[in-house]
């Protein structure tokens, strides 16, 4: 493989650069969302209990993914601010130390998760009849978390060089492999054993394992950004300190969501397993609906990071304006689709009428706020790009724990499950406006300082 040439994002057409970086990311996100949706579809065929089980697993999976993504975001921020400014040998050390840090952190939490599995899910409201399915799925999934962590951090390293196409291709490949293996392992077609919900977890681990092998080959051979010679402990800790400065608030920001969803799941569990199953289905469709904006947010970390290193503030403001307009238009289009086809979309995952009806309610209420929820995503990403990660965590905290969860608790008692969904709508609107305004104000202050 030839050596990668870094992409300079501090010059050239802003719109073209954002587009050229975002579409491969979107395809990659599509692969991962399909990855999740396929799991949900095939598990739904097993029954409502299994579908409810995977819904309980969702916040814990998001929690551990959030740890990995936080390190990945910290890595992407650090490398994007150095990739065109320092020698590649220094970037190689940053990358290698980042992967080591990710492994250390994840191993600690995975060990804790395996040893405290039933208490964790009992606290989320899981009933005894659902618990065996949760344990079956999560035991295999937890053992495969390193296969999730390394590719996630590795993809962020490659993206920080300005290449979003290859990470996108790897994410798609992982989704395709998972889609092929899911029915084989779940239902036992041909020579494959019938493993039920365990098969879904095993398909996930295998597909992520393939991603692990491929990203390591790319990082070692093509990018030349991995080494086993990490330097002395002091230098490793110095790099970790720089990473953690962004990674901790980024992880907090990401982890606030699954923690909050855990609380929301607990509230919704009071309305029955059908409501929990519907919430799980709607949450996965929401990932699909917002994947383009999420991809653009990941791109903004890279774009803003390179331009802040060269003090190109006007380019940053222009990129944010483009992104804001796109988010609002995209959110409107998605909401219209959900209004027209919400019943058909929900029916893909289950034929249980009550689950379909509750899923539609989620689409119709929270879906109306997706444009503003996109602004939250774009703003939190941009804060990491300018190396100001703490507002990202603060706004995530306000949106989920200060607004969404308390309002959902009140709404559930006043208006039942519709009140829970209205709480999400209100939180998205308020924080979307405030976070975007504060981001622009922050960058203006940096530009004149």
MARMAR-932377 format. One record per residue (C-alpha): residue in three letters; x, y, z. Coordinates in steps of 0.2 Angstrom, whole numbers, plus 5000, padded with zeros to 4 digits. Example, Ala and Ser with C-alpha at 12.3 -4.5 7.8 and 13.67 -1.06 7.14 Angstrom:
REM MARMAR-932377
ALA506249785039;SER506849955036;
***
This chain:
REM MARMAR-932377
UNK500050005000;UNK500650184996;UNK500950305010;UNK499450415013;UNK499550605008;UNK498650715021;UNK497250815015;UNK497351005018;UNK495651075023;UNK496251255027;UNK496151305008;UNK494851274994;UNK492951264992;UNK492151235009;UNK490551165002;UNK491451044991;UNK492550985005;UNK491150965018;UNK490250865005;UNK491750754999;UNK492050715017;UNK490350685023;UNK489650565010;UNK490850425013;UNK490550455032;UNK488650435028;UNK488850275019;UNK489950215033;UNK488650265046;UNK487250185035;UNK488250025036;UNK488250035055;UNK486450085056;UNK485949945044;UNK487049835056;UNK485849885070;UNK484249885061;UNK484649705054;UNK484949645072;UNK483249725077;UNK482349645063;UNK482949475065;UNK482849475084;UNK481049545082;UNK480649385072;UNK481049285088;UNK479649375098;UNK479249525109;UNK480249455124;UNK481849455113;UNK481449625106;UNK481249695123;UNK482849615129;UNK483849695115;UNK483049865120;UNK483649845138;UNK485349805131;UNK485349965120;UNK485850095133;UNK487249975140;UNK487949955122;UNK487850135119;UNK488750165136;UNK490250055131;UNK490250125113;UNK490250295121;UNK491850255130;UNK492750205114;UNK492050345104;UNK492650465117;UNK494350405115;UNK494150415096;UNK493550595096;UNK494950645107;UNK496150555095;UNK495350635080;UNK495350815088;UNK497250795093;UNK497850725076;UNK496850845065;UNK497650985075;UNK499350915072;UNK499350815056;UNK499850965044;UNK500951045058;UNK502150915065;UNK503150765059;UNK502250605055;UNK503350505068;UNK502550615081;UNK500750585075;UNK501250395074;UNK501550395093;UNK499950495096;UNK498950365087;UNK499750215095;UNK499550285112;UNK497750325109;UNK497350145105;UNK498250085120;UNK497250205131;UNK495650145123;UNK496049965127;UNK496449995145;UNK494850095149;UNK493749975140;UNK494449815148;UNK494049895165;UNK492249925161;UNK491949765152;UNK492549665167;UNK491449765178;UNK489949735166;UNK490149555166;UNK490249535185;UNK488749645188;UNK487649605173;UNK485949555181;UNK485949705194;UNK486249825180;UNK484849765170;UNK483649745184;UNK483949925189;UNK483349965171;UNK481749885174;UNK482049715166;UNK480849575172;UNK481449405176;UNK480649325160;UNK481749445149;UNK483349425159;UNK483949255152;UNK483949335134;UNK484849485140;UNK486249385148;UNK486349275133;UNK486649425121;UNK487649535132;UNK488949395138;UNK489549365120;UNK489449555116;UNK490449605131;UNK491849485127;UNK491949555109;UNK492049745115;UNK493949755110;UNK493449715092;UNK492349865093;UNK493549985102;UNK495049965091;UNK494149995074;UNK493250145081;UNK494850225087;UNK495750175071;UNK494450245060;UNK494550405069;UNK496450415066;UNK496250385047;UNK494850515046;UNK495950645055;UNK497150635040;UNK495750695029;UNK495250525022;UNK493450475026;UNK493150355012;UNK494150205018;UNK493350215036;UNK491650225027;UNK492050075017;UNK492649975032;UNK491050015041;UNK489949965026;UNK490949795025;UNK490649765043;UNK488749795041;UNK488649685026;UNK489549535035;UNK488349565050;UNK486849555039;UNK487449395031;UNK487849305047;UNK486349365057;UNK485049245050;UNK486349105049;UNK486749105067;UNK485049155074;UNK483949035064;UNK485348895061;UNK485248885042;UNK486248755033;UNK487748695043;UNK487648845056;UNK486948805074;UNK485248885079;UNK485849005093;UNK484349125094;UNK484849295102;UNK486549225105;UNK486749215086;UNK486449405084;UNK487849445097;UNK489049315089;UNK488749395071;UNK489149565079;UNK490749505086;UNK491349415070;UNK490949565059;UNK491849685071;UNK493349565072;UNK493549575053;UNK493549765054;UNK494849755067;UNK496049655056;UNK495749775041;UNK496049935050;UNK497649865058;UNK498249825041;UNK497850005035;UNK498650085050;UNK500249985049;UNK500449965030;UNK499650115021;UNK499550255034;UNK501150205044;UNK500350265060;UNK500550125072;UNK502050065081;UNK502449955096;UNK503850075102;UNK502750195112;UNK504150285121;UNK504450305140;UNK503050315152;UNK503150495155;UNK502850535136;UNK501450405135;UNK500550495150;UNK500850665142;UNK499950605126;UNK498550525136;UNK498350685146;UNK498050785129;UNK496850645123;UNK495950635140;UNK495750825140;UNK494550805125;UNK494050625128;UNK493350635145;UNK492050775141;UNK491750695124;UNK491450525133;UNK490350605146;UNK489350695132;UNK489150525124;UNK488850425140;UNK487450545146;UNK486350485132;UNK486350305136;UNK486250335155;UNK484750445151;UNK484050325139;UNK484150195153;UNK483150315164;UNK481850335150;UNK481850145147;UNK481450125166;UNK480050255164;UNK479350175148;UNK479449995156;UNK477950045167;UNK476850045151;UNK477349865147;UNK478549765137;UNK477649825121;UNK478150005125;UNK479949955129;UNK480049855112;UNK479350005103;UNK480550125111;UNK481950015105;UNK481350005087;UNK481050195087;UNK482850235094;UNK483650125080;UNK482650215067;UNK483150375074;UNK484950335072;UNK484550305054;UNK483650465052;UNK485050565059;UNK486550475052;UNK486950605039;UNK486950745052;UNK487950635063;UNK489250605049;UNK489350795046;UNK489650815064;UNK491150695063;UNK491850785048;UNK491650955057;UNK492850895071;UNK494250865057;UNK493751025047;UNK493651145062;UNK495251065070;UNK496351095055;UNK495651275052;UNK495851325070;UNK497651275069;UNK497851395055;UNK496751525063;UNK495551515048;UNK494051585057;UNK492951635043;UNK493051465035;UNK492451395052;UNK490951515053;UNK490551475035;UNK490551285038;UNK489451305053;UNK488151405043;UNK488151285029;UNK487951145042;UNK486551235051;UNK485451255036;UNK485751075030;UNK485251005047;UNK483551105048;UNK483151055030;UNK483650875033;UNK482650865049;UNK481050935040;UNK481250805026;UNK481450665038;UNK479950715048;UNK478850725033;UNK479450545028;UNK478950485046;UNK477250565045;UNK476850485028;UNK477650315031;UNK477850295050;UNK476650145050;UNK477550055036;UNK479250085044;UNK478750025061;UNK477949865053;UNK479549815046;UNK480149765064;UNK478649695071;UNK476849635068;UNK476249675085;UNK474949815083;UNK475249895100;UNK477149905097;UNK476849985080;UNK475650115087;UNK476850165101;UNK478250175088;UNK477250295077;UNK476850405092;UNK478750425095;UNK478950465076;UNK477650595076;UNK478150685092;UNK480050675093;UNK480250675074;UNK479650855073;UNK481250905083;UNK482550815072;UNK483150975064;UNK483551055081;UNK484250895087;UNK485450895073;UNK486051065079;UNK486550985095;UNK487550855086;UNK488450985075;UNK488851095090;UNK489450965101;UNK490650905088;UNK491251075083;UNK491751105102;UNK492850955101;UNK493651025085;UNK494151185093;UNK494851095108;UNK493451165119;UNK492551005124;UNK491751045141;UNK490251145133;UNK489850985123;UNK489650885139;UNK488751025148;UNK487451045134;UNK487250855133;UNK486950855152;UNK485650995150;UNK484750905136;UNK484650735143;UNK484750735162;UNK484150915166;UNK482750925153;UNK482250755145;UNK482250635160;UNK481350755173;UNK480050805160;UNK479850625155;UNK479450575173;UNK478250715175;UNK477450685157;UNK477250505160;UNK476150545175;UNK475150675167;UNK474950615149;UNK475650435150;UNK476850385136;UNK476450535125;UNK477150645139;UNK478750555138;UNK478950585120;UNK478450765122;UNK479850785134;UNK481150735121;UNK480350855109;UNK480551005121;UNK482350955126;UNK482850945108;UNK482151115103;UNK482851215118;UNK484651145118;UNK484751145099;UNK484451335099;UNK485551375114;UNK487051265110;UNK487251325092;UNK487151515098;UNK488451475111;UNK489651395099;UNK489651545087;UNK489951655102;UNK491351555108;UNK492251555091;UNK492051735090;UNK492851765107;UNK494351655101;UNK494551745085;UNK494751915093;UNK495851855108;
***
